[in-house]
């Protein structure tokens, strides 16, 4: 890797780390407000998560970026869990 690529890689990693912190903060905030069931497709369906992502992406993608990312993570985790039998670690 060139020096410029290394610098860009480090910038990307920092951005991802900061964004993940914002995601975790938002998830905790919602949990404390009483929201639950993110990992229960019978309580919150994949379709409802996908619809919420689409709505937020169309209406307010910048302000809702953390919510969009959290819902995408939930869908990603569900698929990973179904395919690979992943559970809490």
N, C-alpha and C positions, 0 to 999 in steps of 0.2 A: 504494500500500500504506500501511496505517496504521503507526504506530510499533510497535504491539503485533504486527502481522503481520511486520514487519521483524525484530523481536526473536525471534519464534517461528521465522522462516526461518533466522536465524543459529544458533539453538539446534539446529534440525534438521540443518543443514549440519555443525555441530560433532560432533553425535552420529554422523552418517554417516561423517565423516572418522575418528573414533576407532574405530568399528566396523570400517571398512575396514583400519585398522592392525592390529586384532586378527585379522582374517581373514588378512592377509598374514603375520603372525607364525605363525599356526597352519599355513598352507600351507608355509612354510619349515621349520617343525618337522617336519612329516610328510615333506617331501622329504628332509631330512637323516636321517630314520629309514628311508629306502629306498622310500617310497611313490612311485609314478609312474604315468603312463598316464591322467591325468585327461582329456586331450584325445584319447584313443584309444577310441572306442566299441566296438572289438573287444576291448580289454583290460578296460575297465570300461563296461558297458552303461548306457544311459539308464535302463533298468528297475532296475538295481542301485542307481544313484544315487537314483532316486525312492523305492525301498523303504527305503534308509537314512534318507532325509529323513523319511519317514512314521514309521519306528520311533523315531527320535530325538524327533520332534515329539510322539509319544504318550507316550513313557516319561520323557523328561527335557528338555523344551523350553528351560528356562532355561540349564542347564549346557551343553547341546549347541547353543545358538543359533549359535555361530560355525561349527561343523561343518555345521549345517543351511544356513546362508547360503553357505558355500563350495560345497557340493554344488549348491545352487540356481544359483550363479554358473556352475558347470561346465555345467549343463544349458542355461542362458541363452546361454552362449558357443557351445556346440555348435549350438544352433538359429540363432543369429545368423550363425555361420560357414557353415552350410548354406544359409541364405537369401540372404546377402549376400556370400559368398565371403571373409569376413574371415579374416585370418591375423595372425600376430604382427606388431606394429608397433613 
